[in-house]
Amino acid sequence: MLMQDVLTYFDTIPTPVRTLFLVSGIVFFLFLESGVPLFRFGYNKGKHAVINITFTLITLVVNLIGAGLIVAAVNYNEINNTGLLQMMDLPVWLYVLTGLILLDLIGAWLVHWLEHKISWLWRFHIIHHSDIHVDVTSGLRHHPGENILRLLFTSLAVFIIGPSFGLVMLYQTISAFFAHLTHANIKMPLGLDYALSFIFVTPHFHKVHHHYVQPYTDTNYGNIFSFWDHIFGTAVYEKDINSLVYGIDTHFKPEEHSNLKNLLLIPFQQYRQPVGRK
């Protein structure tokens, strides 16, 4: 069965191959950005990329070190027959679809929502939102503290849901692709983007989340599937995409959002109240 073969492949996928997928995705969308850009930024793309790719490399290191937590959760469920998927006898296609949807809810949407609702978590998440030139390299621009938090929630999701290791790796690969897609500075046909945004997180749907001020910042938390935002009432679609201004209102100074040392220190600096509720 094709789907079972996919799971088997991702169950033993080598780290270099996963890294190749990540790098290939970045290169592909960099190419698209040069051909069909949404915004023509007047910025040093290389300098911008160096900062964001540095955070990407940190993300890879944290995930590599923390992979043991995910493996431990998978092994515990398999040994003790625990986790929702372990308790259900599903066809392979439905097993995969259910696993992807639930992993996206707990391991991505929920932690993202909490980061916007709890001020000390928001301090770490500011680094992602401080980017005033959102492009494909922005997708994995996350503070190491946030990476650890997201790793813990992914492990929690695995413990609750009970997916195989192959399914977890498949989810993370798809998640990385969507991080590239939704942050890439590319112009999508508005009608197609809007239609797909009721199921999937699309480039324009996610760009609204990066608007600099409330209430837009606290919307569209989805990672792969956008219907969680529609279900929980946090979905907003702004058809006038040209009206968006990226960044966060508390960190508009270049020395704050474009300096690696300062970005790492932001969570430990004096908290600044954003415009609107946080």
C-alpha positions as CSV (number, residue, x, y, z in Angstrom):
1,M,0.0,0.0,0.0
2,L,1.3,3.4,-1.0
3,M,0.4,5.1,2.3
4,Q,2.0,2.4,4.3
5,D,5.2,2.6,2.2
6,V,5.3,6.3,2.9
7,L,5.1,5.7,6.7
8,T,7.7,3.0,6.5
9,Y,10.0,5.4,4.6
10,F,9.6,8.2,7.1
11,D,10.1,5.8,10.0
12,T,13.7,5.4,9.0
13,I,14.4,8.6,7.1
14,P,18.0,9.7,7.6
15,T,18.7,13.1,9.1
16,P,20.7,14.3,6.0
17,V,17.7,13.5,3.8
18,R,15.3,15.5,6.1
19,T,17.9,18.4,6.0
20,L,17.9,18.1,2.2
21,F,14.1,18.5,2.2
22,L,14.4,21.6,4.3
23,V,17.2,23.2,2.3
24,S,15.5,22.4,-1.0
25,G,12.2,24.0,0.2
26,I,14.0,27.2,1.1
27,V,15.9,27.3,-2.3
28,F,12.7,26.6,-4.2
29,F,10.7,29.4,-2.6
30,L,13.7,31.8,-2.8
31,F,13.5,31.2,-6.6
32,L,9.7,31.9,-6.6
33,E,10.2,35.0,-4.6
34,S,12.4,36.4,-7.3
35,G,9.8,35.8,-10.0
36,V,6.5,36.5,-8.4
37,P,7.1,38.6,-5.2
38,L,4.1,39.8,-3.1
39,F,6.1,42.8,-1.9
40,R,9.2,44.4,-3.4
41,F,11.2,44.9,-0.3
42,G,14.0,47.4,-0.3
43,Y,16.3,45.4,2.0
44,N,19.5,43.5,2.1
45,K,18.2,40.0,1.4
46,G,21.5,38.4,2.2
47,K,21.9,40.0,5.6
48,H,18.3,39.3,6.4
49,A,18.7,35.7,5.4
50,V,21.8,35.2,7.6
51,I,20.0,36.2,10.8
52,N,17.0,34.0,10.0
53,I,19.0,31.0,8.8
54,T,21.1,31.3,12.0
55,F,17.8,30.8,14.0
56,T,16.9,27.9,11.6
57,L,20.2,26.2,12.4
58,I,19.5,26.6,16.1
59,T,16.1,25.1,15.5
60,L,17.6,22.1,13.8
61,V,20.1,21.5,16.7
62,V,17.4,21.8,19.4
63,N,15.1,19.4,17.5
64,L,18.0,17.0,17.0
65,I,18.8,17.0,20.7
66,G,15.2,16.8,21.7
67,A,14.2,14.1,19.3
68,G,14.8,11.6,22.2
69,L,11.6,13.0,23.9
70,I,9.5,12.2,20.8
71,V,11.1,8.7,20.5
72,A,10.4,8.1,24.2
73,A,6.8,9.1,23.8
74,V,6.4,6.9,20.7
75,N,8.0,3.9,22.5
76,Y,5.9,4.4,25.6
77,N,2.7,4.3,23.6
78,E,3.7,1.3,21.6
79,I,4.7,-0.7,24.7
80,N,1.7,0.2,26.7
81,N,-0.8,0.5,23.8
82,T,-1.7,4.0,24.9
83,G,-2.5,7.1,22.8
84,L,-5.7,7.7,20.8
85,L,-4.5,6.1,17.5
86,Q,-3.3,3.0,19.3
87,M,-6.8,2.5,20.6
88,M,-8.5,2.7,17.2
89,D,-8.5,0.3,14.3
90,L,-8.4,2.7,11.3
91,P,-7.5,2.2,7.7
92,V,-4.0,3.5,7.0
93,W,-5.2,6.6,5.1
94,L,-7.5,7.6,7.9
95,Y,-4.9,6.8,10.5
96,V,-2.5,9.1,8.7
97,L,-5.0,11.9,8.2
98,T,-6.3,11.8,11.8
99,G,-2.8,11.8,13.1
100,L,-1.7,14.8,11.0
101,I,-4.8,16.8,12.0
102,L,-4.4,16.1,15.7
103,L,-0.7,16.6,15.7
104,D,-1.3,20.0,14.1
105,L,-3.9,20.9,16.7
106,I,-1.9,20.1,19.8
107,G,1.7,20.4,18.6
108,A,1.2,23.6,16.6
109,W,-2.1,25.5,16.9
110,L,-2.5,25.1,20.7
111,V,1.1,26.1,21.6
112,H,0.9,29.0,19.1
113,W,-2.3,30.3,20.7
114,L,-0.8,30.1,24.2
115,E,2.2,32.0,23.0
116,H,-0.1,34.9,22.1
117,K,-2.1,34.7,25.3
118,I,0.6,34.3,28.0
119,S,2.9,37.3,28.2
120,W,6.1,35.4,29.3
121,L,5.6,33.0,26.3
122,W,4.9,36.0,24.1
123,R,8.3,37.4,25.0
124,F,10.0,34.5,23.2
125,H,7.6,34.5,20.3
126,I,8.3,38.2,19.6
127,I,11.4,37.2,17.8
128,H,9.3,35.6,15.1
129,H,6.9,38.5,14.8
130,S,9.7,41.2,14.8
131,D,10.6,40.4,11.3
132,I,9.6,43.4,9.1
133,H,10.5,41.6,5.9
134,V,8.6,38.3,5.9
135,D,10.0,35.9,3.4
136,V,10.8,32.2,3.2
137,T,13.7,32.5,5.6
138,S,11.2,33.9,8.3
139,G,9.5,30.5,8.6
140,L,11.9,29.1,11.1
141,R,13.0,32.3,12.8
142,H,12.2,31.2,16.4
143,H,14.1,31.9,19.7
144,P,15.7,28.7,21.1
145,G,13.4,29.1,24.2
146,E,10.4,28.9,21.9
147,N,11.9,25.9,20.1
148,I,12.2,24.0,23.4
149,L,8.5,24.9,24.2
150,R,7.3,23.7,20.8
151,L,9.3,20.5,21.2
152,L,7.7,19.8,24.5
153,F,4.2,20.4,23.0
154,T,5.1,18.1,20.1
155,S,6.1,15.4,22.5
156,L,2.9,15.9,24.5
157,A,0.9,15.6,21.3
158,V,2.7,12.4,20.4
159,F,2.0,11.0,23.9
160,I,-1.7,11.9,23.7
161,I,-2.3,10.9,20.1
162,G,-0.1,7.8,19.8
163,P,1.3,8.1,16.3
164,S,4.1,6.0,14.9
165,F,7.5,7.6,14.6
166,G,7.1,7.5,10.8
167,L,3.9,9.5,11.1
168,V,5.6,12.1,13.3
169,M,8.4,12.5,10.8
170,L,5.9,12.8,8.0
171,Y,4.1,15.5,9.9
172,Q,7.3,17.5,10.7
173,T,8.3,17.3,7.0
174,I,5.0,18.7,5.9
175,S,5.1,21.3,8.7
176,A,8.4,22.5,7.4
177,F,7.1,22.8,3.9
178,F,4.1,24.9,5.1
179,A,6.5,27.1,7.1
180,H,8.3,27.8,3.8
181,L,5.1,28.2,1.8
182,T,3.2,30.4,4.1
183,H,6.0,32.8,4.9
184,A,7.4,33.0,1.3
185,N,7.1,36.5,-0.2
186,I,5.1,35.2,-3.2
187,K,1.9,36.4,-4.8
188,M,-0.9,33.8,-4.9
189,P,-4.0,34.2,-7.1
190,L,-6.4,35.7,-4.5
191,G,-9.4,33.5,-5.4
192,L,-7.4,30.3,-5.2
193,D,-5.7,31.4,-1.9
194,Y,-9.1,32.3,-0.4
195,A,-10.8,29.1,-1.4
196,L,-7.9,26.9,0.0
197,S,-7.8,29.0,3.2
198,F,-10.9,27.3,4.6
199,I,-8.9,24.0,4.9
200,F,-5.2,24.9,4.6
201,V,-3.0,27.7,5.9
202,T,-2.2,29.7,2.7
203,P,0.4,32.4,2.1
204,H,-2.1,35.3,2.3
205,F,-4.0,33.7,5.2
206,H,-0.9,33.5,7.3
207,K,0.5,36.9,6.2
208,V,-2.4,38.6,8.1
209,H,-1.0,37.0,11.3
210,H,2.2,39.0,10.7
211,H,0.5,42.4,10.5
212,Y,2.1,44.7,13.1
213,V,-0.9,45.5,15.3
214,Q,-3.9,44.0,17.0
215,P,-6.3,42.5,16.4
216,Y,-4.6,41.0,13.3
217,T,-1.6,39.7,15.3
218,D,-3.9,37.5,17.4
219,T,-5.5,35.6,14.5
220,N,-4.7,32.8,12.1
221,Y,-2.6,30.6,14.4
222,G,-2.8,27.6,12.1
223,N,0.3,25.7,10.9
224,I,-0.9,23.3,8.2
225,F,-4.7,23.2,8.6
226,S,-6.6,26.5,8.9
227,F,-9.9,24.9,9.9
228,W,-8.8,25.0,13.5
229,D,-8.9,28.8,13.3
230,H,-12.3,28.7,11.7
231,I,-13.6,26.3,14.4
232,F,-12.3,28.3,17.3
233,G,-13.2,31.7,15.8
234,T,-9.7,33.0,15.3
235,A,-9.7,33.2,11.5
236,V,-9.5,36.5,9.7
237,Y,-9.0,37.0,5.9
238,E,-7.8,40.4,4.7
239,K,-8.3,40.6,0.9
240,D,-6.5,43.9,0.8
241,I,-3.1,42.2,1.3
242,N,-1.3,45.4,0.3
243,S,-2.5,47.1,3.5
244,L,-0.4,44.8,5.7
245,V,2.6,46.1,7.5
246,Y,4.9,43.4,8.9
247,G,6.6,43.5,12.3
248,I,5.5,44.1,15.9
249,D,4.7,47.6,17.2
250,T,7.1,47.4,20.2
251,H,10.2,46.5,18.1
252,F,10.3,48.6,15.0
253,K,13.8,49.9,15.5
254,P,16.4,48.2,13.2
255,E,18.8,47.6,16.0
256,E,16.1,45.6,17.8
257,H,14.7,43.4,14.9
258,S,17.9,43.0,12.8
259,N,20.5,42.4,15.5
260,L,21.1,38.7,16.4
261,K,22.4,39.5,19.9
262,N,19.4,41.7,20.7
263,L,16.9,39.2,19.3
264,L,18.3,36.5,21.6
265,L,18.0,38.8,24.6
266,I,14.5,40.2,24.0
267,P,12.7,37.6,26.3
268,F,14.9,38.9,29.2
269,Q,14.4,42.6,28.5
270,Q,11.8,44.8,30.1
271,Y,8.4,43.8,28.8
272,R,6.7,46.4,26.6
273,Q,2.9,46.4,26.3
274,P,1.8,46.1,22.6
275,V,-0.9,48.3,21.2
276,G,-4.1,46.3,22.0
277,R,-4.6,43.5,24.4
278,K,-1.8,41.0,25.2
